[in-house]
Amino acid sequence: MAVRAAHPVRTLRDLVATLEAAITLVRTNAKSKPVHDLRTTTRRIEAQLELLALLPDLPEHRKPAKKARKLLRKLRRAAGRVRDLDVQRGLIRSKSDEAHKLRSLFKQQRGQAVERLLDIVHKHQSKLDRHLKALLEMLTSAQSLAIPAEHLIQLTLDWYAHQTSAPIHRNHRQLHDIRKAAKLARYIIESAGSASTRHLALTFESLQKSGGDWHDWHTLSRIARRELSSSSSLTQSFTHRREKSLAEYQSQLKALPRNLAPSNPRNIA
């Protein structure tokens, strides 16, 4: 059986084409799925750029990569704001007046967030296209570069360990950062598409989802406290879900294999 490998430059080229299509779709249809696809594609490109930064002896490409990263971050954050509002609205299952108030607020904010996203696309798409094109041109000679699956696994584990090495006492920001690192690590490892990398990709995906569930409930409970009150029954319901999802996330972090466990995982707050 042939050994599968990652082809980072080839994958990056494919993702740039996917990004172009995703932007075009969002400009005509900023519904939930197109926005989600846009956000995910920016993340996948960022993951390939992280992988390329780990590789020695590549053609010099840091300048356009840095410029592209900056614009990708703007685009991702704008798309992420819309996506987060979609998720928050979806989490509200109650039919109460308080729930209606929050859903109405999120609907209004989503309209504003879509305008912001489209404004960023309008202002920066041509520059982003130019930087990505320059980046790919600089990497043309590395087009055939292949990373064997086992080497990709080690690179990903080392990268993830570096991203999640932090002091013993973790705050909410650090928990959020661990989730984001798991997401990028998943996208890096998925680029090989082999049986040997699939289990690790699923582990990162599960960690990403667990951390994402906690973060969504944490955000929603915070908004409810601000917009309703801490004594609101809806706020209390969201807070309960937040604590439950946090416990599940903590449990998953503590159960990770040694080579994936964040440094000093106890005392996670």
Buried (B, 14 or more C-beta within 10 A) or exposed (E): EEEBBBBBBBBBBEBBEBBBEBBBBBBEEBEBEBBBBBBBBBBBBBBBBBBBEBBEEBEEBEEBBEBBBEBBEBBBBBBBBBBBBBBBBEBBEBEEEBBEBBBEBBEEBBEEBBEBBBEBBEEBBEEBBBBBEBBBEBBEEBEEBBBBBBBBBEBBBEBBBEBBEBEEEBEEEBBBBBBBBBBBBBBBBBBBBBEBBBEBBEBBBBBBBBBBBBBBBBBBBBBBBEBBEEEBEBBBBBBEBBBEBBEBBBEBBEEBEEEBBBEEBEEBE
